[in-house]
Amino acid sequence: MTKLKLLALGLLVATSVSTVYAEGKVSVGAGVGVINSPYKQYDRDIYPVPVVTYEGDNFWFRGLGGGYYLWNDDTDKLSIMAYYDPTHFKPGDSDNRGLRQLDKRKSSLMAGLSYVHNTQYGFLRTALAGDTLDNSNGYVWDIAWLYRYTNGALTLTPGIGVDYKSENYNDYYYGVSGHESRRSGLKRYDADDGWNPYLELTANYNFASDWNVYATGRYTRLSDEIKDSPMVDKSWNGIFSTGVTYTF
């Protein structure tokens, strides 16, 4: 099936601050992303992933997100930011008869605040963002602790975190309304808010001075509010991306 949304970039936005960027420089590259959707009978999909990043004194751009720094020093970075949230549901993309009778759920533009606090023991990363397009009218809060380990040209950044999705967000993407229930035969479902813990790992290897190979992945354990949805048949979701970049 053809898709122009390049969902794998969602992970690059979420994990971008765990990668070391050279201030004032631009990196471009390409790779592939693999996504496991929690929706019933959604196939594992592989997407091309264009990569463009920029880190400046006042502005940053990574993946499908960008922001303006309100505070930016070696210890603390606070910014106003916006990013494309690729979460969506297309009835025709599912092989499940009931899900094919449901309404479409659209992706959205999220906006809010992001903050990073660096210490010698690792760094705190958190972001709070809400839907600006009146699709879900929900919001997401993400908080994680990560540690960057460098050995020569290799940098590893493991992390552990949790994201909170509001009631409106979960109900839009995983709820089943009354008219959808009557049409599809699925039970009606009103989702509440929930917490989703996750593990992630980013690896970067620098070679030939300006070239870099990266791989990044995240495993998320879904909250009961998502798992209990009649649209879902998994207790987890995962995403992985790998590719090559060049820094100017």
N, C-alpha and C positions, 0 to 999 in steps of 0.2 A: 504494500500500500504506500502511496506517496504522501509524505509529510514535509511541510516547509518550516515547522516550528523548531526543529533542532533541539529536542528536549534535553539532550545531554549537557547543554550549556547551563542548565539549572544548577548542576553540581559545581561547575566552575565558578559561578557567582557565589554559591554558599561557602566554598572552601578557598576562595581566592586569597584571603588574608594570610593563609598558612604558607604561601609561596613567597620567596624572597624576590622583590622587585628592585631594580636599579632606578633610583630617583631620576626623573627627567628623561627617561628612555622609553622607547616603544618596543614592544615585543609582538610579533605576528607569527602565526603558525597554523597547523591543521592537524586533525586527529580523528578518532572515532569514539563514539560513546555507546554504551550498552545499557538499556533500561529494562528493569523488571517491574511491571505495573501490578498493583494489588487487585485490580479489577478482574472479574471472572473471565477466563478464556481470552485474555489479552496476551498475544505472543510477545516473547522477548524481542525487542527491536534494536537494530544497529543503525546509528545515524552518523553522517559526517559532522565534524565539529570544527568550524573556523575559530581561531583564537586570536584576540586582539587585547593587549593590556597596555595601560599607561599609568605611571605613578609620578605625580608632581607635588609641589609644595602645597597647592590649594585644591587640585582636582585629582581624581583617580577614575579609571575606567577598567573594568575587568569582565570578560565574558559578555553577559547581557545586562550588566549593572554598572552604575557610575555614581559618583558622589562629590560633594564639596566639603572640605575639612573646616570644621568650626574650631578644632584644636588639633595640632599635629606636631608632636615631638617624638623623641626616641622611646619614651615611656608610654604615653597616652595618645590615642588617635580617636577623635570624635568627629563624625561626619553626618550630614544630611545626605540620604542616598535614595535611589530608586532602582528597581530591577524588574525584569520580566519574569513572572512566575509561570512556568510552563505547564503546571497541573491542569489537566483538562480531561474530558470524557467525550468520545464520539461513539454513539450507539452502533454505527456501522463497523467500527473497528473491533467489536467483540463477536465471538462465535456463539455466545450464549443467547438463546432465543428470547429470554425475558429481558436481558439487558439491551437488546436491540430495539425494544419498545420504549425505552426511557428517553427523557429529554437530554439534549446536549448540555454539557458543562464547559464553559469557556475559560481559557487562560486569562491572566490579568496583569496589570502593571501595579506593583507594590511600591510603597514609598514610606520612609520613616527615618530612623536613626540607627547608626551602627557605631560600635565602640570596641577598641582593642586596648588592653593593658598588658604591657610587656614586663616580665621579671626574669631573673636569672634561672628560675625553675620552670619557665614556660610562659605561655601567654593566655589571657582570657579574651574570648571573642564573643560578642553578643550583638544582636540586632532585633529591632522591633519595627514591624512594617504592616501597613494596612492596605486593603484593596482600594484602589483609586477609581476603578471603572464601574463600580456598582454591580459587579457580578455576584460575588459572595457577600460583600459588605462585612467581611471578616478580617481578622488580623492574625499574624504569626509572630511568635517570640522565639528566638533561637539563642542558646547559650552553650558554650563549650570551653574546655580547657585543652590546650595543645602544647606539645613540646617539640622544638626543632633541634634535630641532631645532624651535624655536618661532619663528614669525614672526607677530606679532599674535595673531589668534584661531586660527591653524592650527598644529597640532603634528604633526610627522612623526617616527616612531620606526622606522628600519630596524634589522634585526638579522641576525646570522649565528650559527648554532649547530649542535649535533649532539646527538642523543639515543642512548643506549645501551640496548638491550633485552636482558635476560638470556636464557639458553638456555631456561629453563622458560617464560618469557613468549612467546618466538617459537614454541616447539614447540606450545604450547597453541593459539595463534591461527592458525598457518600450517603445522603439521605434519599428516601423514596417518598414522594408526595402521594396524596390520596388518589389523584387522577392517574398518576403513573402506576400505582398499585393495581387499579382496576384494569388498566390497559395491558399491563405486562404479566399479571398474575403473581408478582413478587409482593411480599408483605410490606405494608407501610412502615417506614422507619424514619424517626427523627433523631438525628445524631446530636450529641452534646459535645462539649469541649474535651480535649484530651492531650496527654503528654506522650511523646514518642522519643524514647532514648535511642542513641545511635553511636556507632564507632566509625571512625574514618581514618584513612591513611593516604598521605601524599608523598610521592617520591620524585625527586628531580635529579637529573645527572647532566652536568655541564661538560661539553666537549668542544674542541676546536674554537675555544674562546667565546664566541657569540652564539653557539648552538646549544640547545637544551632539550633533553628527552624527559617527558613527564608521564606519570601515571597517578591517578587519584580515584579513590573508591569510597563508598559509604554504605554501611549496612544499618538499616533502621528497623527497630522493633515497633510495630504499630500498636497504638492504644486500643483498648477494648471498644471505644466508640467507632473506630474505623473497622476493626476486625468483625464486629457484630453486624455490620451492614450487609444486606442481602446482595449488594453489588460486589462484594469482596470475598475472595476465597483463599487469601494468604494472611499470615500473621506478621509478615515482614515485606519490605521492599528494598531493592538495591540498585545502585547505579555505579558505573565504572567508565572512566575515560582515559585515553592515552594518546600521545601525539608528540610532535616535534615543534619547537619554536625557535625563532631567530630574533636577537635583540640588536636594534640599531644604536 
